Amino acid sequence: MSKLLVLLLFIAAVGGLGWIYRDRLGAAIAALSPQSGGDLRKCVAAGGRVLYTQEACPPGSRQETLGGGAVSVLPAAPPAPAAAASGGGLPNVRDALLGPGAPGGGELKERQMDRVIGR
């Protein structure tokens, strides 16, 4: 029974040390593993803006060491489709207030005037 208790305490101690030094262990394992596409760099620009890149840091920024961890790269989201100039989609605020093509009048403006005047 005492051998089992010693073994469990040893496993708990090694696990605790691994948890405490997990960033260093992750960086050491990452340094030993083959990388594809170049090394990851952390670039810090003015104002504290951070950029992660595989290329050299842009001018005006400084390179800092990575603290370990994992980086996930996701594909860029497709751009939102542009609303049609006239016809489809949501109405333009200017068109709703002034009416399409009417520089001084419009549907909402006319309704507001009718309500104020009492027509």
MOPAC internal coordinates of N, CA, C and O (Angstrom, degrees):
PM7 1SCF
backbone

  N    0.0000 0     0.00 0     0.00 0    0    0    0
  C    1.4536 1     0.00 0     0.00 0    1    0    0
  C    1.5173 1   111.05 1     0.00 0    2    1    0
  O    1.2310 1   119.90 1   142.27 1    3    2    1
  N    1.3261 1   117.80 1   -37.73 1    3    2    1
  C    1.4598 1   120.41 1  -177.62 1    5    3    2
  C    1.5260 1   111.30 1   -70.68 1    6    5    3
  O    1.2310 1   119.77 1   149.82 1    7    6    5
  N    1.3561 1   118.05 1   -30.18 1    7    6    5
  C    1.4616 1   120.32 1   177.62 1    9    7    6
  C    1.5308 1   110.07 1   -67.13 1   10    9    7
  O    1.2310 1   120.50 1   141.55 1   11   10    9
  N    1.3002 1   116.66 1   -38.45 1   11   10    9
  C    1.4595 1   121.33 1   178.33 1   13   11   10
  C    1.5255 1   110.75 1   -65.62 1   14   13   11
  O    1.2310 1   120.61 1   139.57 1   15   14   13
  N    1.3241 1   116.44 1   -40.43 1   15   14   13
  C    1.4643 1   120.37 1   178.55 1   17   15   14
  C    1.5211 1   110.97 1   -65.60 1   18   17   15
  O    1.2310 1   119.64 1   139.12 1   19   18   17
  N    1.3246 1   118.29 1   -40.88 1   19   18   17
  C    1.4654 1   122.23 1   177.84 1   21   19   18
  C    1.5276 1   110.18 1   -64.44 1   22   21   19
  O    1.2310 1   120.40 1   138.30 1   23   22   21
  N    1.3268 1   116.84 1   -41.70 1   23   22   21
  C    1.4595 1   121.07 1   178.48 1   25   23   22
  C    1.5284 1   111.22 1   -62.96 1   26   25   23
  O    1.2310 1   119.90 1   135.99 1   27   26   25
  N    1.3194 1   117.80 1   -44.01 1   27   26   25
  C    1.4698 1   121.41 1   178.73 1   29   27   26
  C    1.5225 1   111.70 1   -64.97 1   30   29   27
  O    1.2310 1   120.37 1   140.17 1   31   30   29
  N    1.3378 1   116.89 1   -39.83 1   31   30   29
  C    1.4705 1   119.78 1   176.80 1   33   31   30
  C    1.5221 1   111.53 1   -65.20 1   34   33   31
  O    1.2310 1   120.51 1   141.39 1   35   34   33
  N    1.3365 1   116.64 1   -38.61 1   35   34   33
  C    1.4650 1   120.19 1   178.04 1   37   35   34
  C    1.5258 1   110.89 1   -64.47 1   38   37   35
  O    1.2310 1   120.36 1   135.80 1   39   38   37
  N    1.3395 1   116.91 1   -44.20 1   39   38   37
  C    1.4693 1   121.20 1   178.81 1   41   39   38
  C    1.5275 1   110.33 1   -63.33 1   42   41   39
  O    1.2310 1   120.12 1   139.29 1   43   42   41
  N    1.3162 1   117.37 1   -40.71 1   43   42   41
  C    1.4657 1   120.63 1   178.83 1   45   43   42
  C    1.5250 1   111.05 1   -65.47 1   46   45   43
  O    1.2310 1   120.08 1   140.66 1   47   46   45
  N    1.3419 1   117.46 1   -39.34 1   47   46   45
  C    1.4668 1   120.63 1   179.61 1   49   47   46
  C    1.5251 1   110.92 1   -66.29 1   50   49   47
  O    1.2310 1   120.22 1   135.54 1   51   50   49
  N    1.3318 1   117.19 1   -44.46 1   51   50   49
  C    1.4696 1   120.62 1   179.08 1   53   51   50
  C    1.5278 1   109.89 1   -64.58 1   54   53   51
  O    1.2310 1   120.33 1   138.17 1   55   54   53
  N    1.3181 1   116.97 1   -41.83 1   55   54   53
  C    1.4667 1   120.18 1   177.75 1   57   55   54
  C    1.5172 1   112.25 1   -63.65 1   58   57   55
  O    1.2310 1   120.49 1   139.84 1   59   58   57
  N    1.3373 1   116.68 1   -40.16 1   59   58   57
  C    1.4686 1   120.12 1   177.85 1   61   59   58
  C    1.5140 1   112.04 1   -64.67 1   62   61   59
  O    1.2310 1   120.15 1   137.78 1   63   62   61
  N    1.3278 1   117.31 1   -42.22 1   63   62   61
  C    1.4694 1   120.07 1   177.14 1   65   63   62
  C    1.5281 1   110.93 1   -65.85 1   66   65   63
  O    1.2310 1   120.98 1   141.01 1   67   66   65
  N    1.3242 1   115.73 1   -38.99 1   67   66   65
  C    1.4674 1   118.79 1   176.65 1   69   67   66
  C    1.5154 1   111.96 1   -62.44 1   70   69   67
  O    1.2310 1   120.46 1   142.03 1   71   70   69
  N    1.3285 1   116.72 1   -37.97 1   71   70   69
  C    1.4657 1   120.85 1   178.66 1   73   71   70
  C    1.5279 1   110.77 1   -67.35 1   74   73   71
  O    1.2310 1   120.33 1   138.19 1   75   74   73
  N    1.3217 1   116.97 1   -41.81 1   75   74   73
  C    1.4673 1   121.00 1  -179.05 1   77   75   74
  C    1.5195 1   110.72 1   -65.63 1   78   77   75
  O    1.2310 1   120.13 1   138.31 1   79   78   77
  N    1.3179 1   117.36 1   -41.69 1   79   78   77
  C    1.4665 1   121.46 1  -176.04 1   81   79   78
  C    1.5244 1   111.86 1  -104.04 1   82   81   79
  O    1.2310 1   119.66 1  -150.37 1   83   82   81
  N    1.3232 1   118.26 1    29.63 1   83   82   81
  C    1.4597 1   121.67 1  -175.74 1   85   83   82
  C    1.5160 1   113.38 1   -63.18 1   86   85   83
  O    1.2310 1   119.41 1   145.08 1   87   86   85
  N    1.3540 1   118.73 1   -34.92 1   87   86   85
  C    1.4581 1   120.29 1   179.39 1   89   87   86
  C    1.5203 1   110.71 1   -67.19 1   90   89   87
  O    1.2310 1   120.67 1   136.80 1   91   90   89
  N    1.3170 1   116.32 1   -43.20 1   91   90   89
  C    1.4682 1   119.73 1   179.19 1   93   91   90
  C    1.5262 1   111.32 1   -66.68 1   94   93   91
  O    1.2310 1   120.93 1   140.11 1   95   94   93
  N    1.3279 1   115.82 1   -39.89 1   95   94   93
  C    1.4622 1   118.99 1   178.45 1   97   95   94
  C    1.5285 1   110.79 1   -65.64 1   98   97   95
  O    1.2310 1   120.58 1   138.83 1   99   98   97
  N    1.3243 1   116.49 1   -41.17 1   99   98   97
  C    1.4668 1   120.29 1   178.69 1  101   99   98
  C    1.5157 1   111.56 1   -63.49 1  102  101   99
  O    1.2310 1   120.27 1   140.02 1  103  102  101
  N    1.3350 1   117.09 1   -39.98 1  103  102  101
  C    1.4640 1   120.35 1   178.61 1  105  103  102
  C    1.5210 1   110.75 1   -67.49 1  106  105  103
  O    1.2310 1   120.14 1   141.88 1  107  106  105
  N    1.3361 1   117.34 1   -38.12 1  107  106  105
  C    1.4616 1   120.58 1   179.10 1  109  107  106
  C    1.5217 1   110.62 1   -67.35 1  110  109  107
  O    1.2310 1   120.13 1   138.38 1  111  110  109
  N    1.3227 1   117.36 1   -41.62 1  111  110  109
  C    1.4643 1   120.50 1   178.55 1  113  111  110
  C    1.5246 1   110.19 1   -66.30 1  114  113  111
  O    1.2310 1   120.25 1   139.48 1  115  114  113
  N    1.3380 1   117.12 1   -40.52 1  115  114  113
  C    1.4611 1   120.77 1   178.79 1  117  115  114
  C    1.5205 1   111.28 1   -65.62 1  118  117  115
  O    1.2310 1   120.17 1   145.67 1  119  118  117
  N    1.3352 1   117.28 1   -34.33 1  119  118  117
  C    1.4641 1   120.29 1   178.89 1  121  119  118
  C    1.5236 1   110.57 1   -69.15 1  122  121  119
  O    1.2310 1   119.99 1   149.01 1  123  122  121
  N    1.3187 1   117.63 1   -30.99 1  123  122  121
  C    1.4559 1   120.54 1  -179.14 1  125  123  122
  C    1.5244 1   112.77 1   -83.08 1  126  125  123
  O    1.2310 1   120.09 1   155.10 1  127  126  125
  N    1.3254 1   117.44 1   -24.90 1  127  126  125
  C    1.4629 1   120.43 1  -177.50 1  129  127  126
  C    1.5185 1   110.41 1   -81.55 1  130  129  127
  O    1.2310 1   120.38 1   -32.63 1  131  130  129
  N    1.3330 1   116.87 1   147.37 1  131  130  129
  C    1.4751 1   119.10 1   178.50 1  133  131  130
  C    1.5239 1   110.10 1   -68.69 1  134  133  131
  O    1.2310 1   121.05 1   -41.51 1  135  134  133
  N    1.3114 1   115.60 1   138.49 1  135  134  133
  C    1.4629 1   120.51 1  -179.67 1  137  135  134
  C    1.5173 1   108.88 1  -111.60 1  138  137  135
  O    1.2310 1   121.00 1   -34.44 1  139  138  137
  N    1.2976 1   115.70 1   145.56 1  139  138  137
  C    1.4575 1   119.88 1   176.39 1  141  139  138
  C    1.5134 1   108.89 1  -111.72 1  142  141  139
  O    1.2310 1   120.52 1   -42.52 1  143  142  141
  N    1.2965 1   116.61 1   137.48 1  143  142  141
  C    1.4557 1   120.74 1   175.10 1  145  143  142
  C    1.5121 1   114.73 1    86.34 1  146  145  143
  O    1.2310 1   118.51 1  -170.89 1  147  146  145
  N    1.2953 1   120.45 1     9.11 1  147  146  145
  C    1.4583 1   120.93 1   176.23 1  149  147  146
  C    1.5077 1   112.99 1    99.53 1  150  149  147
  O    1.2310 1   121.35 1    -8.81 1  151  150  149
  N    1.3078 1   115.03 1   171.19 1  151  150  149
  C    1.4589 1   121.44 1  -178.84 1  153  151  150
  C    1.5201 1   110.43 1   -83.02 1  154  153  151
  O    1.2310 1   121.17 1   -30.57 1  155  154  153
  N    1.3062 1   115.37 1   149.43 1  155  154  153
  C    1.4545 1   121.45 1   177.46 1  157  155  154
  C    1.5181 1   108.86 1   -86.99 1  158  157  155
  O    1.2310 1   120.63 1   -47.14 1  159  158  157
  N    1.3151 1   116.40 1   132.86 1  159  158  157
  C    1.4620 1   121.98 1   179.79 1  161  159  158
  C    1.5157 1   109.61 1  -119.52 1  162  161  159
  O    1.2310 1   121.18 1   -36.21 1  163  162  161
  N    1.3336 1   115.34 1   143.79 1  163  162  161
  C    1.4618 1   122.02 1   175.63 1  165  163  162
  C    1.5218 1   107.01 1  -106.02 1  166  165  163
  O    1.2310 1   120.35 1   -64.07 1  167  166  165
  N    1.3219 1   116.94 1   115.93 1  167  166  165
  C    1.4552 1   122.55 1  -179.06 1  169  167  166
  C    1.5285 1   108.57 1  -110.41 1  170  169  167
  O    1.2310 1   120.62 1   -48.95 1  171  170  169
  N    1.3266 1   116.42 1   131.05 1  171  170  169
  C    1.4612 1   121.90 1   179.39 1  173  171  170
  C    1.5155 1   107.84 1  -114.03 1  174  173  171
  O    1.2310 1   120.76 1   -59.06 1  175  174  173
  N    1.3374 1   116.15 1   120.94 1  175  174  173
  C    1.4616 1   122.28 1  -179.85 1  177  175  174
  C    1.5237 1   109.08 1   -98.84 1  178  177  175
  O    1.2310 1   121.19 1    -0.56 1  179  178  177
  N    1.3184 1   115.33 1   179.44 1  179  178  177
  C    1.4616 1   121.29 1   179.18 1  181  179  178
  C    1.5305 1   109.61 1   -59.39 1  182  181  179
  O    1.2310 1   120.68 1   -37.12 1  183  182  181
  N    1.3076 1   116.31 1   142.88 1  183  182  181
  C    1.4629 1   121.14 1  -179.42 1  185  183  182
  C    1.5137 1   112.64 1    83.26 1  186  185  183
  O    1.2310 1   119.43 1  -175.35 1  187  186  185
  N    1.3390 1   118.69 1     4.65 1  187  186  185
  C    1.4519 1   121.42 1   177.60 1  189  187  186
  C    1.5146 1   114.71 1    81.71 1  190  189  187
  O    1.2310 1   119.81 1  -169.12 1  191  190  189
  N    1.3434 1   117.97 1    10.88 1  191  190  189
  C    1.4631 1   121.14 1   179.31 1  193  191  190
  C    1.5270 1   109.14 1   -69.83 1  194  193  191
  O    1.2310 1   119.87 1   -49.35 1  195  194  193
  N    1.3252 1   117.85 1   130.65 1  195  194  193
  C    1.4576 1   122.49 1  -174.96 1  197  195  194
  C    1.5264 1   109.41 1  -109.32 1  198  197  195
  O    1.2310 1   121.20 1   -42.35 1  199  198  197
  N    1.3381 1   115.32 1   137.65 1  199  198  197
  C    1.4581 1   122.49 1   178.13 1  201  199  198
  C    1.5146 1   107.57 1  -132.22 1  202  201  199
  O    1.2310 1   120.13 1   -51.13 1  203  202  201
  N    1.3232 1   117.35 1   128.87 1  203  202  201
  C    1.4622 1   122.32 1   174.76 1  205  203  202
  C    1.5194 1   107.09 1  -102.88 1  206  205  203
  O    1.2310 1   120.36 1   -51.47 1  207  206  205
  N    1.3350 1   116.92 1   128.53 1  207  206  205
  C    1.4489 1   121.09 1  -176.26 1  209  207  206
  C    1.5141 1   110.38 1  -146.85 1  210  209  207
  O    1.2310 1   120.83 1   -17.73 1  211  210  209
  N    1.3303 1   116.01 1   162.27 1  211  210  209
  C    1.4539 1   121.65 1   174.32 1  213  211  210
  C    1.5251 1   110.41 1   -99.87 1  214  213  211
  O    1.2310 1   120.54 1   176.26 1  215  214  213
  N    1.3077 1   116.58 1    -3.74 1  215  214  213
  C    1.4561 1   122.03 1  -179.64 1  217  215  214
  C    1.5214 1   109.21 1  -103.42 1  218  217  215
  O    1.2310 1   120.66 1     0.06 1  219  218  217
  N    1.3280 1   116.35 1  -179.94 1  219  218  217
  C    1.4621 1   120.71 1   177.66 1  221  219  218
  C    1.5323 1   109.19 1   -65.52 1  222  221  219
  O    1.2310 1   120.82 1   -31.35 1  223  222  221
  N    1.3298 1   116.03 1   148.65 1  223  222  221
  C    1.4655 1   120.10 1   179.69 1  225  223  222
  C    1.5249 1   109.78 1   -63.09 1  226  225  223
  O    1.2310 1   119.82 1   -37.02 1  227  226  225
  N    1.3307 1   117.95 1   142.98 1  227  226  225
  C    1.4597 1   120.73 1   179.55 1  229  227  226
  C    1.5316 1   111.08 1   -66.41 1  230  229  227
  O    1.2310 1   120.20 1   -22.52 1  231  230  229
  N    1.3257 1   117.22 1   157.48 1  231  230  229
  C    1.4677 1   120.29 1   178.06 1  233  231  230
  C    1.5275 1   111.01 1   -58.84 1  234  233  231
  O    1.2310 1   120.73 1   -38.54 1  235  234  233
  N    1.3180 1   116.22 1   141.46 1  235  234  233
  C    1.4544 1   121.25 1  -179.99 1  237  235  234
  C    1.5144 1   113.33 1    89.65 1  238  237  235
  O    1.2310 1   120.03 1  -178.24 1  239  238  237
  N    1.3349 1   117.55 1     1.76 1  239  238  237
  C    1.4583 1   120.88 1   177.16 1  241  239  238
  C    1.5196 1   108.85 1  -124.24 1  242  241  239
  O    1.2310 1   121.29 1   -19.41 1  243  242  241
  N    1.3290 1   115.15 1   160.59 1  243  242  241
  C    1.4647 1   119.22 1   179.68 1  245  243  242
  C    1.5251 1   108.83 1  -119.58 1  246  245  243
  O    1.2310 1   121.07 1   -30.20 1  247  246  245
  N    1.3299 1   115.56 1   149.80 1  247  246  245
  C    1.4596 1   120.70 1   179.88 1  249  247  246
  C    1.5106 1   109.40 1   -89.35 1  250  249  247
  O    1.2310 1   120.65 1   -44.46 1  251  250  249
  N    1.3418 1   116.37 1   135.54 1  251  250  249
  C    1.4588 1   122.47 1   176.81 1  253  251  250
  C    1.5168 1   108.79 1  -120.15 1  254  253  251
  O    1.2310 1   120.84 1   -20.29 1  255  254  253
  N    1.3219 1   115.99 1   159.71 1  255  254  253
  C    1.4519 1   120.12 1   179.04 1  257  255  254
  C    1.5201 1   109.88 1   -77.25 1  258  257  255
  O    1.2310 1   121.46 1   -32.39 1  259  258  257
  N    1.3062 1   114.81 1   147.61 1  259  258  257
  C    1.4600 1   120.65 1   178.27 1  261  259  258
  C    1.5160 1   108.96 1   -82.40 1  262  261  259
  O    1.2310 1   120.43 1   -34.99 1  263  262  261
  N    1.3129 1   116.79 1   145.01 1  263  262  261
  C    1.4563 1   122.20 1  -178.97 1  265  263  262
  C    1.5161 1   113.39 1   -94.18 1  266  265  263
  O    1.2310 1   119.67 1  -164.48 1  267  266  265
  N    1.3123 1   118.23 1    15.52 1  267  266  265
  C    1.4546 1   121.01 1  -178.67 1  269  267  266
  C    1.5129 1   110.95 1    90.43 1  270  269  267
  O    1.2310 1   121.18 1     7.14 1  271  270  269
  N    1.2907 1   115.35 1  -172.86 1  271  270  269
  C    1.4551 1   119.97 1  -179.47 1  273  271  270
  C    1.5132 1   111.05 1    99.61 1  274  273  271
  O    1.2310 1   120.54 1     6.59 1  275  274  273
  N    1.2985 1   116.58 1  -173.41 1  275  274  273
  C    1.4575 1   122.41 1  -177.82 1  277  275  274
  C    1.5212 1   109.70 1  -117.17 1  278  277  275
  O    1.2310 1   120.91 1   -33.35 1  279  278  277
  N    1.3180 1   115.86 1   146.65 1  279  278  277
  C    1.4576 1   122.14 1   177.29 1  281  279  278
  C    1.5169 1   107.70 1  -120.78 1  282  281  279
  O    1.2310 1   120.40 1   -53.90 1  283  282  281
  N    1.3094 1   116.84 1   126.10 1  283  282  281
  C    1.4584 1   122.00 1   177.41 1  285  283  282
  C    1.5170 1   108.61 1  -105.21 1  286  285  283
  O    1.2310 1   120.84 1   -48.18 1  287  286  285
  N    1.3153 1   116.00 1   131.82 1  287  286  285
  C    1.4637 1   121.51 1   179.19 1  289  287  286
  C    1.5139 1   107.81 1  -106.82 1  290  289  287
  O    1.2310 1   120.70 1   -58.08 1  291  290  289
  N    1.3146 1   116.26 1   121.92 1  291  290  289
  C    1.4558 1   122.10 1  -179.92 1  293  291  290
  C    1.5182 1   109.70 1  -109.45 1  294  293  291
  O    1.2310 1   119.79 1   -31.59 1  295  294  293
  N    1.3235 1   118.00 1   148.41 1  295  294  293
  C    1.4583 1   118.95 1   176.48 1  297  295  294
  C    1.5290 1   110.71 1   -67.12 1  298  297  295
  O    1.2310 1   121.07 1   -29.85 1  299  298  297
  N    1.2980 1   115.56 1   150.15 1  299  298  297
  C    1.4652 1   120.51 1  -179.93 1  301  299  298
  C    1.5227 1   109.77 1   -65.87 1  302  301  299
  O    1.2310 1   121.17 1   -35.32 1  303  302  301
  N    1.3234 1   115.37 1   144.68 1  303  302  301
  C    1.4630 1   120.29 1   177.79 1  305  303  302
  C    1.5247 1   108.82 1   -72.71 1  306  305  303
  O    1.2310 1   119.82 1   -38.04 1  307  306  305
  N    1.3232 1   117.94 1   141.96 1  307  306  305
  C    1.4625 1   119.29 1   178.25 1  309  307  306
  C    1.5231 1   110.47 1   -66.55 1  310  309  307
  O    1.2310 1   120.09 1   -31.73 1  311  310  309
  N    1.3225 1   117.43 1   148.27 1  311  310  309
  C    1.4659 1   118.95 1   179.82 1  313  311  310
  C    1.5190 1   111.33 1   -65.47 1  314  313  311
  O    1.2310 1   121.07 1   -30.94 1  315  314  313
  N    1.3107 1   115.55 1   149.06 1  315  314  313
  C    1.4623 1   120.98 1   178.78 1  317  315  314
  C    1.5217 1   109.01 1   -67.12 1  318  317  315
  O    1.2310 1   120.11 1   -39.41 1  319  318  317
  N    1.3201 1   117.40 1   140.59 1  319  318  317
  C    1.4701 1   118.56 1   179.60 1  321  319  318
  C    1.5185 1   110.40 1   -65.86 1  322  321  319
  O    1.2310 1   121.18 1   -40.13 1  323  322  321
  N    1.3069 1   115.36 1   139.87 1  323  322  321
  C    1.4651 1   120.79 1   179.65 1  325  323  322
  C    1.5266 1   109.30 1   -72.62 1  326  325  323
  O    1.2310 1   120.79 1   -43.62 1  327  326  325
  N    1.3226 1   116.10 1   136.38 1  327  326  325
  C    1.4653 1   120.63 1   178.20 1  329  327  326
  C    1.5211 1   109.06 1   -70.40 1  330  329  327
  O    1.2310 1   121.31 1   -35.03 1  331  330  329
  N    1.2744 1   115.09 1   144.97 1  331  330  329
  C    1.4667 1   119.28 1   179.42 1  333  331  330
  C    1.5231 1   109.72 1   -64.85 1  334  333  331
  O    1.2310 1   120.76 1   -32.61 1  335  334  333
  N    1.3197 1   116.15 1   147.39 1  335  334  333
  C    1.4646 1   121.09 1  -177.66 1  337  335  334
  C    1.5211 1   111.25 1   -61.89 1  338  337  335
  O    1.2310 1   120.37 1   140.90 1  339  338  337
  N    1.2945 1   116.91 1   -39.10 1  339  338  337
  C    1.4680 1   119.81 1   176.58 1  341  339  338
  C    1.5137 1   108.16 1  -147.16 1  342  341  339
  O    1.2310 1   120.31 1   -32.52 1  343  342  341
  N    1.2791 1   117.02 1   147.48 1  343  342  341
  C    1.4499 1   120.30 1   178.02 1  345  343  342
  C    1.5104 1   112.24 1   105.46 1  346  345  343
  O    1.2310 1   119.01 1    88.86 1  347  346  345
  N    1.3343 1   119.50 1   -91.14 1  347  346  345
  C    1.4547 1   123.02 1  -171.88 1  349  347  346
  C    1.5185 1   113.11 1   -80.16 1  350  349  347
  O    1.2310 1   121.34 1   -11.81 1  351  350  349
  N    1.3009 1   115.04 1   168.19 1  351  350  349
  C    1.4530 1   121.29 1   175.17 1  353  351  350
  C    1.5132 1   112.91 1    80.05 1  354  353  351
  O    1.2310 1   120.72 1    12.99 1  355  354  353
  N    1.3087 1   116.23 1  -167.01 1  355  354  353
  C    1.4542 1   122.32 1   179.83 1  357  355  354
  C    1.5272 1   110.47 1   -78.08 1  358  357  355
  O    1.2310 1   120.30 1   -31.48 1  359  358  357
  N    1.3175 1   117.04 1   148.52 1  359  358  357
  C    1.4740 1   118.45 1  -179.53 1  361  359  358
  C    1.5224 1   111.18 1   -71.30 1  362  361  359
  O    1.2310 1   121.08 1   -29.44 1  363  362  361
  N    1.2952 1   115.54 1   150.56 1  363  362  361
  C    1.4472 1   122.73 1   175.36 1  365  363  362
  C    1.5313 1   107.97 1   -73.79 1  366  365  363
  O    1.2310 1   119.99 1   -38.98 1  367  366  365
  N    1.3288 1   117.63 1   141.02 1  367  366  365
  C    1.4674 1   120.82 1  -179.24 1  369  367  366
  C    1.5215 1   110.53 1   -61.02 1  370  369  367
  O    1.2310 1   120.60 1   138.59 1  371  370  369
  N    1.3149 1   116.46 1   -41.41 1  371  370  369
  C    1.4669 1   120.11 1   179.90 1  373  371  370
  C    1.5250 1   110.07 1   -61.61 1  374  373  371
  O    1.2310 1   120.68 1   137.72 1  375  374  373
  N    1.3528 1   116.30 1   -42.28 1  375  374  373
  C    1.4612 1   119.63 1   179.80 1  377  375  374
  C    1.5222 1   111.31 1   -66.75 1  378  377  375
  O    1.2310 1   120.05 1   143.80 1  379  378  377
  N    1.3410 1   117.50 1   -36.20 1  379  378  377
  C    1.4594 1   120.06 1   179.84 1  381  379  378
  C    1.5184 1   111.13 1   -68.56 1  382  381  379
  O    1.2310 1   120.29 1   142.02 1  383  382  381
  N    1.3281 1   117.04 1   -37.98 1  383  382  381
  C    1.4653 1   120.24 1  -179.15 1  385  383  382
  C    1.5192 1   112.83 1   -79.24 1  386  385  383
  O    1.2310 1   120.92 1   136.24 1  387  386  385
  N    1.3152 1   115.84 1   -43.76 1  387  386  385
  C    1.4584 1   119.17 1  -174.25 1  389  387  386
  C    1.5190 1   113.36 1  -104.82 1  390  389  387
  O    1.2310 1   120.08 1   169.61 1  391  390  389
  N    1.2991 1   117.46 1   -10.39 1  391  390  389
  C    1.4582 1   120.10 1  -177.12 1  393  391  390
  C    1.5121 1   109.91 1    84.68 1  394  393  391
  O    1.2310 1   119.89 1   -35.61 1  395  394  393
  N    1.3172 1   117.82 1   144.39 1  395  394  393
  C    1.4565 1   119.98 1  -178.57 1  397  395  394
  C    1.5166 1   111.75 1   -66.69 1  398  397  395
  O    1.2310 1   120.76 1   -57.45 1  399  398  397
  N    1.3097 1   116.15 1   122.55 1  399  398  397
  C    1.4590 1   121.78 1   177.32 1  401  399  398
  C    1.5097 1   114.75 1    77.01 1  402  401  399
  O    1.2310 1   119.20 1  -178.40 1  403  402  401
  N    1.3190 1   119.13 1     1.60 1  403  402  401
  C    1.4628 1   121.07 1  -179.61 1  405  403  402
  C    1.5307 1   108.10 1  -105.46 1  406  405  403
  O    1.2310 1   119.78 1   -71.70 1  407  406  405
  N    1.3472 1   118.02 1   108.30 1  407  406  405
  C    1.4573 1   119.50 1  -174.79 1  409  407  406
  C    1.5227 1   113.90 1   -68.07 1  410  409  407
  O    1.2310 1   118.79 1   151.25 1  411  410  409
  N    1.3109 1   119.91 1   -28.75 1  411  410  409
  C    1.4540 1   119.71 1  -175.78 1  413  411  410
  C    1.5043 1   115.23 1  -117.97 1  414  413  411
  O    1.2310 1   119.29 1   167.63 1  415  414  413
  N    1.3253 1   118.97 1   -12.37 1  415  414  413
  C    1.4587 1   121.41 1  -175.85 1  417  415  414
  C    1.5047 1   110.65 1  -119.61 1  418  417  415
  O    1.2310 1   120.63 1     8.15 1  419  418  417
  N    1.3130 1   116.40 1  -171.85 1  419  418  417
  C    1.4491 1   119.85 1   178.16 1  421  419  418
  C    1.5026 1   110.65 1   162.43 1  422  421  419
  O    1.2310 1   121.95 1   -12.10 1  423  422  421
  N    1.3192 1   113.87 1   167.90 1  423  422  421
  C    1.4554 1   119.60 1  -175.21 1  425  423  422
  C    1.5237 1   112.43 1   -65.93 1  426  425  423
  O    1.2310 1   119.78 1   127.35 1  427  426  425
  N    1.3235 1   118.02 1   -52.65 1  427  426  425
  C    1.4616 1   120.05 1  -178.20 1  429  427  426
  C    1.5248 1   111.87 1   -66.26 1  430  429  427
  O    1.2310 1   121.11 1   141.21 1  431  430  429
  N    1.3020 1   115.48 1   -38.79 1  431  430  429
  C    1.4647 1   118.94 1   179.08 1  433  431  430
  C    1.5266 1   110.44 1   -63.62 1  434  433  431
  O    1.2310 1   120.66 1   138.21 1  435  434  433
  N    1.3284 1   116.34 1   -41.79 1  435  434  433
  C    1.4593 1   120.45 1   179.06 1  437  435  434
  C    1.5296 1   111.01 1   -65.70 1  438  437  435
  O    1.2310 1   119.99 1   137.97 1  439  438  437
  N    1.3241 1   117.62 1   -42.03 1  439  438  437
  C    1.4592 1   120.03 1   178.46 1  441  439  438
  C    1.5290 1   111.54 1   -63.55 1  442  441  439
  O    1.2310 1   120.56 1   140.32 1  443  442  441
  N    1.3143 1   116.53 1   -39.68 1  443  442  441
  C    1.4669 1   120.48 1   178.41 1  445  443  442
  C    1.5271 1   110.21 1   -64.60 1  446  445  443
  O    1.2310 1   120.25 1   137.51 1  447  446  445
  N    1.3299 1   117.12 1   -42.49 1  447  446  445
  C    1.4758 1   120.47 1   179.08 1  449  447  446
  C    1.5313 1   110.00 1   -64.65 1  450  449  447
  O    1.2310 1   120.53 1   138.72 1  451  450  449
  N    1.3480 1   116.60 1   -41.28 1  451  450  449
  C    1.4611 1   119.59 1   177.93 1  453  451  450
  C    1.5116 1   111.30 1   -60.74 1  454  453  451
  O    1.2310 1   119.45 1   140.25 1  455  454  453
  N    1.3029 1   118.65 1   -39.75 1  455  454  453
  C    1.4545 1   122.29 1   179.79 1  457  455  454
  C    1.5230 1   110.84 1   -68.14 1  458  457  455
  O    1.2310 1   119.88 1   138.64 1  459  458  457
  N    1.3246 1   117.84 1   -41.36 1  459  458  457
  C    1.4696 1   120.99 1  -179.04 1  461  459  458
  C    1.5177 1   110.64 1   -68.54 1  462  461  459
  O    1.2310 1   120.24 1   135.31 1  463  462  461
  N    1.3402 1   117.14 1   -44.69 1  463  462  461
  C    1.4497 1   121.39 1  -177.50 1  465  463  462
  C    1.5230 1   110.85 1   -74.53 1  466  465  463
  O    1.2310 1   120.12 1   149.55 1  467  466  465
  N    1.3060 1   117.37 1   -30.45 1  467  466  465
  C    1.4673 1   120.77 1  -178.79 1  469  467  466
  C    1.4926 1   112.50 1    92.39 1  470  469  467
  O    1.2310 1   119.03 1  -153.92 1  471  470  469
  N    1.3153 1   119.45 1    26.08 1  471  470  469
  C    1.4632 1   122.43 1   178.25 1  473  471  470
  C    1.4921 1   111.20 1   -75.15 1  474  473  471
  O    1.2310 1   120.10 1   180.00 1  475  474  473

